[in-house]
Amino acid sequence: MSSDKQKGIFVSQFKQYKPVKQKTKPVLGTLPEDFQVKREITGEPLADIP
């Protein structure tokens, strides 16, 4: 059993690419405002740099 584990680990280290059927595909749509990142930069961030 341990030789099977070692063989699986050895083989998986050299696998380079995913098969096409396993790739993720983007889904078109909009995110709700609750999940969007809101950045509020106050003041001048570069003012303190000498």
C-alpha positions in Angstrom: 0.0 0.0 0.0 2.8 2.4 0.8 4.4 1.7 -2.5 1.2 2.7 -4.3 1.2 6.0 -2.4 4.8 6.7 -3.3 4.2 5.9 -6.9 1.1 8.2 -7.0 3.1 11.0 -5.5 6.0 10.5 -7.8 3.8 10.5 -10.9 1.8 13.6 -9.8 5.0 15.7 -9.4 5.8 15.5 -13.1 2.3 16.1 -14.5 2.4 19.5 -16.2 -1.0 20.2 -17.7 -4.7 19.7 -16.9 -6.8 17.9 -19.4 -9.2 20.3 -21.2 -12.3 18.8 -19.6 -10.9 19.7 -16.1 -10.2 23.4 -16.9 -12.5 26.0 -15.3 -14.4 28.3 -17.6 -15.4 31.8 -16.6 -19.1 32.6 -16.2 -20.4 35.9 -17.4 -22.3 37.9 -14.9 -22.2 40.7 -12.3 -21.2 40.4 -8.7 -23.5 41.8 -6.0 -22.2 44.9 -4.2 -21.7 42.9 -1.1 -18.9 40.9 -2.7 -17.1 43.8 -4.5 -13.9 45.3 -3.1 -14.3 48.9 -2.0 -11.1 50.9 -1.8 -11.2 54.2 -0.1 -7.8 55.9 -0.1 -7.9 59.0 2.0 -5.3 61.7 1.8 -2.2 61.6 -0.4 -0.4 58.2 0.0 2.8 59.5 -1.6 3.2 62.6 0.6 5.2 60.8 3.4 7.8 59.3 1.0 11.0 61.3 1.1 
